[in-house]
Amino acid sequence: MTLPFAHIIGGSTNISERQVDAVLTLLDEGATIPFIARYRKEKTGSLDEVQIAAIQAQYGKLQELAKRKETIYARLDELQITNDELRQRIADCWDATELEDIYLPYKPHRKTRADIAIEKGLLPLAEEILKQRPMKLPDEESLQGARDIIAQRIAEDEKSRNAIRREFSYTAMLSCKAVKTKCDSPEAQNYKDYFDFKCPLKHIKSHQLLAIRRAESEGFLRVDISPDTEKALDKLANLWLRANNDTTYQVELAMEDGYKRLLKPAIETEFAALSKEKADEEAIRVFADNLRQLLLGAPLGQKRVLALDPGFRTGCKTVVLNEQGDLLTHDVIFLHNLQSTEKLQKLIEQYKIEAISIGNGTASRECEEMARVVVESLKLRVERIPQIFVVSEAGASVYSASKIAREEFPDEDVTVRGAVSIGRRLIDPLAELVKIEPKSIGVGQYQHDVDQTELRESLQQTVESVVNYVGVDVNTASKHLLTYISGLGPMLAQNIVDYRAEHGAFGSRKELLKVPKLGAKTFEQAAGFLRLKGANPLDNSAVHPESYGIVEKMAKDLRCSVSDLIAKKELRDQIDLSKYVTAEVGLPTLTDIMKELAQPGRDPRGETEEFHFDEHVHTIDDLQAGMILPGIVTNISAFGAFVDLGVHKDGLIHISEMADRRISNPQEVVKLHQHLKVRVVDIDRARGRIQLSLKGLK
């Protein structure tokens, strides 16, 4: 079953059929994308996760198409259609649009005008008119019925549909008009740019189309997609008009009716869906890229943290976390209050706080200033001055009300849970953010407008990719983090946590095989991504247990231990990798092993950096055009990047203002949570919009 699929997928992805077939075989055996990409390079020709995911996606679509064919065959059987040529065409077809065109004449549908005309016995007349030979024409009622039959035949004809599709591809225009009865509402003003809008469909931007479709669904816009009508009818005329007489005129009337009433609306719906699908793909790609960057945010590491969830009226919820992120105590402090300042001083001294994590919501700046005053006052009294960090609190409220949060803190209210999340995001953002539905993290646009199944699958795949790329400590990881490890899932993650609780820390990777229901296949998929500090130093590396023998042979050949091999570069430099190549293990795997021996267990996420907003800028009213200010990138879209300047309104660097050269993707220049300097270009205080630029700045 995979062989023809490998040929089709190879042609559409520009990946060799051999490589595709290897990936499909591994997928069918239950291997995951991270495992295939990391540990089966010899089989796949070193395909990366993106390529493997593309193969998997195509494979899924082809499998769905195979199921669709079974439905079509069943319908043909029901109609007792035994046409071998038709069935062979269906068998050979692996294009969804072409398959539906083939099936269209046999597809169940509501009774049409053509069906009624056929019931009246007008099919022979329609057939005769289609020949376009001179003939005596009957009454108008009969002619109308015949034209209805011809119109439907033209609309269902494959060549007709393909001709109109080509015309849509070349000349289709998307046009928008405001709904007059609703355009004055405040909500409608969000879509003012599209009240009288026209753009070639092939040139429309993803964010524009998604905004237009949202406005249409909310009843603010009427949207039309149409090709050049004259050219479209000319294309049909070339296919259907073969003479110049009265019967030809009847065919022409039927053709125009079939185009306007049946064919154009059908192809418009098709292109509306295709354009939406492309817009969804782009929006989901941007969202996934942003999510990946967010999850790869540098961890502060195991430090004692004081976390503040800022607030004016109800105060700032304050929690203290130990190095493992466990809650030690919590309180509430109020801004501009001497007693609160003293509370903070006491907490910092009592718990030997090493870092302060502040949410970036309302009152964040005021909270940060208070923390800095307190830290300054403690310079002569504490051994180590805490660093102060402002972290994104997007999704913290979602986490605080979730089942996961209730399980972790059954005796605490949502405000305490939210503050804990803010603190843990500083210690290890990945471990904390995996507990929150990705859509709630706030790094995408139009996430509620795109295909929800596609979005969920893409974001899930992104989280899995990042977790496995970083790796997790099996002796400290939560079940939520373990869930995303290759081959595990919720049940086995819980089993690992339960086993750990009952038997203590794992002493080796092999001990994982004692976990209930964790068999050899799961161990193969998961082991390389799980880390632990035990007797075997390779257990704390990305070297897979199946390759331990290779490393041990290298060490034996050099008359040293594996620990020596890891510790001493001069020993590793003596290794000739070609000596260790076998039928199963090639240079790609051996090269990966050597990289890992050089830096075993290295966290690829880098280090956290402190950041300070401009101390003179607190609100949008403090901004002036021309100012150069520090900011943090909070979100990236296809048209630019949003930057937090500490004024409670993010500014926008449009893609045209990102560089002195032309760029096609904002991520060529900026990354999520990047610290940068920006120039204020314009401030629209009435609409709360801030335009920024990077031009001329480094």
RADAUR-V939861 format. One record per residue. N is the residue number from 0. SS is DSSP state (H for helix, E for strand, C for the rest). PHI is phi in whole degrees, 0 to 359 (* if undefined). OMEGA is omega as a letter, one per 40 degrees, with the letter a starting at -180 (NA if undefined). Layout:
# RADAUR-V939861
N_SS_PHI_OMEGA + N_SS_PHI_OMEGA
This chain:
# RADAUR-V939861
0_C_*_a + 1_H_280_a + 2_H_297_i + 3_H_297_i + 4_H_297_i + 5_H_299_i + 6_H_295_a + 7_H_294_a + 8_H_295_i + 9_H_301_i + 10_H_294_a + 11_H_275_a + 12_H_253_a + 13_C_62_i + 14_C_245_a + 15_C_299_a + 16_H_299_i + 17_H_297_i + 18_H_295_i + 19_H_298_a + 20_H_298_i + 21_H_296_i + 22_H_294_a + 23_H_297_i + 24_H_297_i + 25_H_296_i + 26_H_297_i + 27_H_295_i + 28_C_277_i + 29_C_98_i + 30_C_287_i + 31_C_265_i + 32_H_299_i + 33_H_301_a + 34_H_294_a + 35_H_300_a + 36_H_294_a + 37_H_271_a + 38_H_240_i + 39_C_229_a + 40_H_294_i + 41_H_297_a + 42_H_287_a + 43_H_262_a + 44_C_73_i + 45_C_62_i + 46_C_295_i + 47_C_269_a + 48_H_298_a + 49_H_296_i + 50_H_294_i + 51_H_294_i + 52_H_296_i + 53_H_295_i + 54_H_297_i + 55_H_299_a + 56_H_296_i + 57_H_296_i + 58_H_300_i + 59_H_300_a + 60_H_294_i + 61_H_293_i + 62_H_295_i + 63_H_295_i + 64_H_294_i + 65_H_297_i + 66_H_294_i + 67_H_297_i + 68_H_299_i + 69_H_299_i + 70_H_297_a + 71_H_294_i + 72_H_301_i + 73_H_297_i + 74_H_293_i + 75_H_297_i + 76_H_298_i + 77_H_298_i + 78_C_274_a + 79_C_59_i + 80_C_263_a + 81_C_247_a + 82_C_299_a + 83_H_295_a + 84_H_296_i + 85_H_298_a + 86_H_294_i + 87_H_292_i + 88_H_299_i + 89_H_295_a + 90_H_298_a + 91_H_278_a + 92_C_272_i + 93_C_232_i + 94_C_246_a + 95_H_299_a + 96_H_294_i + 97_H_296_a + 98_H_298_a + 99_H_291_i + 100_H_295_i + 101_H_298_a + 102_H_279_a + 103_H_310_a + 104_H_296_a + 105_H_253_a + 106_C_287_i + 107_C_298_i + 108_C_208_i + 109_C_293_a + 110_C_300_a + 111_C_252_i + 112_H_300_i + 113_H_293_i + 114_H_299_i + 115_H_297_i + 116_H_295_i + 117_H_296_i + 118_H_299_i + 119_C_278_i + 120_C_84_a + 121_C_265_a + 122_H_297_i + 123_H_302_i + 124_H_297_i + 125_H_298_i + 126_H_298_a + 127_H_293_i + 128_H_297_a + 129_H_297_i + 130_H_289_i + 131_C_60_i + 132_C_264_i + 133_C_302_a + 134_C_201_i + 135_C_279_a + 136_C_273_a + 137_C_281_a + 138_C_292_a + 139_H_297_a + 140_H_297_i + 141_H_293_i + 142_H_298_a + 143_H_297_i + 144_H_297_i + 145_H_297_i + 146_H_296_i + 147_H_299_i + 148_H_294_a + 149_H_295_a + 150_H_301_i + 151_H_291_i + 152_H_297_i + 153_H_297_a + 154_H_293_a + 155_H_264_a + 156_C_287_a + 157_H_299_a + 158_H_295_i + 159_H_298_a + 160_H_295_i + 161_H_293_i + 162_H_296_a + 163_H_289_i + 164_H_299_i + 165_H_299_i + 166_H_293_i + 167_H_300_a + 168_H_300_a + 169_H_276_a + 170_H_237_a + 171_C_298_i + 172_E_246_i + 173_E_264_a + 174_E_238_i + 175_E_234_i + 176_E_226_i + 177_E_289_i + 178_C_280_a + 179_C_302_a + 180_C_286_a + 181_C_239_a + 182_C_290_a + 183_C_271_a + 184_C_289_i + 185_C_303_a + 186_C_295_a + 187_H_294_a + 188_H_296_i + 189_H_297_a + 190_H_248_a + 191_H_304_a + 192_H_297_a + 193_H_249_a + 194_C_296_i + 195_E_217_a + 196_E_234_i + 197_E_215_a + 198_E_204_i + 199_E_304_a + 200_H_302_a + 201_H_288_a + 202_H_253_a + 203_C_289_a + 204_C_280_a + 205_H_304_a + 206_H_294_i + 207_H_293_a + 208_H_297_a + 209_H_293_i + 210_H_294_a + 211_H_296_a + 212_H_294_i + 213_H_295_i + 214_H_298_i + 215_H_295_a + 216_H_293_i + 217_C_273_i + 218_C_85_a + 219_C_265_a + 220_E_229_i + 221_E_252_a + 222_E_239_i + 223_E_225_i + 224_E_240_a + 225_E_218_i + 226_C_275_i + 227_C_291_a + 228_H_300_a + 229_H_297_i + 230_H_293_i + 231_H_298_i + 232_H_293_i + 233_H_297_i + 234_H_297_i + 235_H_291_i + 236_H_300_i + 237_H_297_a + 238_H_272_a + 239_H_242_a + 240_C_263_a + 241_C_237_a + 242_C_211_i + 243_C_214_a + 244_C_212_a + 245_H_295_i + 246_H_289_i + 247_H_299_i + 248_H_297_i + 249_H_295_i + 250_H_295_i + 251_H_296_i + 252_H_298_i + 253_H_295_a + 254_H_297_i + 255_H_295_i + 256_H_294_i + 257_H_298_i + 258_H_293_a + 259_H_288_a + 260_H_270_a + 261_H_240_a + 262_H_287_a + 263_H_299_i + 264_H_300_a + 265_H_293_a + 266_H_288_i + 267_H_298_i + 268_H_299_i + 269_H_298_a + 270_H_287_i + 271_H_298_i + 272_H_292_a + 273_H_295_a + 274_H_293_i + 275_H_295_i + 276_H_298_i + 277_H_294_i + 278_H_296_i + 279_H_300_a + 280_H_302_a + 281_H_294_a + 282_H_296_i + 283_H_293_i + 284_H_299_i + 285_H_298_i + 286_H_300_a + 287_H_295_i + 288_H_298_i + 289_H_297_a + 290_H_298_i + 291_H_301_i + 292_H_297_a + 293_H_296_a + 294_H_293_i + 295_C_271_i + 296_C_303_a + 297_C_295_i + 298_C_276_i + 299_C_288_a + 300_C_96_a + 301_C_284_i + 302_C_229_i + 303_C_281_a + 304_E_238_i + 305_E_254_a + 306_E_249_a + 307_E_236_i + 308_E_259_a + 309_C_295_i + 310_C_189_i + 311_C_271_a + 312_C_293_a + 313_C_266_i + 314_C_86_a + 315_E_258_i + 316_E_290_a + 317_E_238_i + 318_E_230_i + 319_E_244_a + 320_E_241_i + 321_C_278_a + 322_C_299_i + 323_C_269_a + 324_C_85_i + 325_C_282_a + 326_E_283_i + 327_E_260_i + 328_E_198_i + 329_E_213_a + 330_E_201_i + 331_E_232_i + 332_E_236_a + 333_C_243_a + 334_C_293_i + 335_C_57_a + 336_C_222_a + 337_H_300_a + 338_H_298_i + 339_H_294_i + 340_H_299_i + 341_H_294_i + 342_H_300_a + 343_H_298_i + 344_H_302_a + 345_H_296_a + 346_H_297_a + 347_H_297_a + 348_H_289_a + 349_H_297_a + 350_C_258_i + 351_C_51_a + 352_C_298_a + 353_C_256_a + 354_E_206_i + 355_E_241_a + 356_E_249_a + 357_E_241_i + 358_E_293_a + 359_C_266_a + 360_C_275_i + 361_C_305_i + 362_C_73_a + 363_H_298_a + 364_H_297_a + 365_H_296_i + 366_H_295_i + 367_H_297_a + 368_H_297_i + 369_H_298_a + 370_H_297_a + 371_H_293_i + 372_H_297_a + 373_H_297_a + 374_H_298_i + 375_H_298_a + 376_H_290_a + 377_C_262_a + 378_C_305_a + 379_C_266_a + 380_C_247_a + 381_C_242_a + 382_C_292_a + 383_C_225_a + 384_C_283_i + 385_C_295_i + 386_E_280_a + 387_E_244_a + 388_E_232_i + 389_E_256_a + 390_E_243_i + 391_C_293_i + 392_C_255_i + 393_C_303_i + 394_C_87_a + 395_H_296_i + 396_H_291_i + 397_H_294_i + 398_H_299_a + 399_H_299_i + 400_C_260_a + 401_C_277_i + 402_H_298_i + 403_H_300_a + 404_H_295_i + 405_H_294_i + 406_H_291_a + 407_H_286_a + 408_C_226_a + 409_C_295_a + 410_C_259_a + 411_C_248_i + 412_C_274_a + 413_H_296_a + 414_H_292_i + 415_H_293_a + 416_H_300_i + 417_H_297_i + 418_H_293_i + 419_H_300_i + 420_H_300_i + 421_H_298_i + 422_H_290_a + 423_H_292_i + 424_H_296_i + 425_H_283_a + 426_H_296_i + 427_C_204_a + 428_H_301_a + 429_H_297_a + 430_H_299_a + 431_H_272_a + 432_H_288_i + 433_C_293_i + 434_C_278_a + 435_C_249_i + 436_C_303_a + 437_H_308_a + 438_H_299_a + 439_H_270_a + 440_H_278_i + 441_C_82_i + 442_C_240_i + 443_C_229_i + 444_C_232_i + 445_C_58_a + 446_C_294_i + 447_C_271_a + 448_C_258_a + 449_C_275_i + 450_C_301_a + 451_H_291_i + 452_H_293_i + 453_H_297_i + 454_H_297_a + 455_H_299_a + 456_H_294_a + 457_H_294_a + 458_H_291_i + 459_H_299_a + 460_H_295_i + 461_H_295_i + 462_H_299_i + 463_H_300_a + 464_H_299_a + 465_H_292_a + 466_H_301_a + 467_H_286_i + 468_H_295_a + 469_H_282_a + 470_C_82_a + 471_E_226_i + 472_E_280_a + 473_C_294_a + 474_C_270_i + 475_C_234_a + 476_C_294_i + 477_C_286_i + 478_H_296_a + 479_H_293_i + 480_H_287_a + 481_H_297_a + 482_C_305_a + 483_C_272_i + 484_C_290_a + 485_C_314_i + 486_C_87_a + 487_C_272_a + 488_C_94_a + 489_H_300_a + 490_H_294_a + 491_H_291_i + 492_H_300_i + 493_H_294_i + 494_H_298_i + 495_H_295_i + 496_H_297_i + 497_H_295_i + 498_H_297_i + 499_H_298_a + 500_H_294_a + 501_H_278_a + 502_H_252_a + 503_C_89_a + 504_C_298_i + 505_C_292_i + 506_C_266_i + 507_C_201_i + 508_H_297_a + 509_H_302_a + 510_H_295_i + 511_H_301_a + 512_H_293_i + 513_H_275_i + 514_C_292_i + 515_C_308_i + 516_C_69_i + 517_C_261_a + 518_C_268_a + 519_H_298_a + 520_H_294_i + 521_H_295_i + 522_H_302_i + 523_H_302_a + 524_H_289_a + 525_H_262_a + 526_H_305_a + 527_H_294_a + 528_H_259_i + 529_E_256_a + 530_E_243_i + 531_C_200_i + 532_C_265_a + 533_C_223_a + 534_C_293_a + 535_C_265_a + 536_H_298_i + 537_H_290_i + 538_H_294_i + 539_H_255_a + 540_C_226_i + 541_C_270_i + 542_C_291_a + 543_C_285_i + 544_H_308_i + 545_H_294_a + 546_H_254_i + 547_H_303_a + 548_H_301_i + 549_H_294_a + 550_H_295_i + 551_H_296_i + 552_H_291_i + 553_H_301_a + 554_H_297_a + 555_H_297_i + 556_H_297_i + 557_C_265_i + 558_C_56_i + 559_C_218_i + 560_C_270_i + 561_H_298_i + 562_H_298_i + 563_H_296_a + 564_H_299_i + 565_H_289_a + 566_H_281_a + 567_C_243_a + 568_H_297_a + 569_H_297_i + 570_H_287_a + 571_H_297_a + 572_C_293_a + 573_C_276_a + 574_C_280_i + 575_C_261_a + 576_H_299_a + 577_H_299_i + 578_H_290_a + 579_H_250_i + 580_C_286_i + 581_C_230_i + 582_C_296_a + 583_C_265_a + 584_C_242_a + 585_C_248_a + 586_H_298_i + 587_H_303_i + 588_H_292_a + 589_H_296_i + 590_H_296_i + 591_H_298_i + 592_H_299_a + 593_H_295_i + 594_H_297_a + 595_H_289_i + 596_H_296_i + 597_H_288_a + 598_C_217_a + 599_C_294_i + 600_C_69_a + 601_C_295_i + 602_C_279_a + 603_C_281_a + 604_C_270_i + 605_C_79_a + 606_C_238_i + 607_C_286_i + 608_C_242_i + 609_C_289_i + 610_C_216_i + 611_C_231_i + 612_C_288_i + 613_C_296_a + 614_C_291_a + 615_C_264_a + 616_C_243_a + 617_C_234_a + 618_C_227_a + 619_H_298_i + 620_H_289_i + 621_H_278_a + 622_C_278_i + 623_C_224_i + 624_C_301_i + 625_C_100_i + 626_C_299_i + 627_E_248_a + 628_E_230_i + 629_E_282_i + 630_E_207_i + 631_E_238_i + 632_E_289_a + 633_E_256_a + 634_E_200_i + 635_E_231_i + 636_E_239_i + 637_C_292_a + 638_C_254_i + 639_E_161_a + 640_E_228_i + 641_E_260_a + 642_E_231_i + 643_E_274_i + 644_C_257_a + 645_C_85_a + 646_C_243_i + 647_C_71_i + 648_C_224_i + 649_C_289_i + 650_E_269_a + 651_E_245_i + 652_E_264_i + 653_E_293_a + 654_H_305_i + 655_H_287_a + 656_H_251_a + 657_C_269_a + 658_C_202_i + 659_C_280_i + 660_C_242_i + 661_C_281_i + 662_C_235_a + 663_C_254_a + 664_C_218_i + 665_H_306_a + 666_H_286_i + 667_H_290_a + 668_C_245_a + 669_C_234_i + 670_C_231_i + 671_C_299_i + 672_C_67_i + 673_C_291_i + 674_E_268_a + 675_E_210_i + 676_E_255_a + 677_E_230_i + 678_E_257_i + 679_E_283_a + 680_E_262_a + 681_E_204_i + 682_E_233_i + 683_E_255_a + 684_C_293_a + 685_C_297_a + 686_C_260_i + 687_C_67_a + 688_E_245_a + 689_E_235_i + 690_E_259_a + 691_E_236_i + 692_E_215_i + 693_C_252_a + 694_C_299_i + 695_C_80_a + 696_C_249_i + 697_C_245_NA
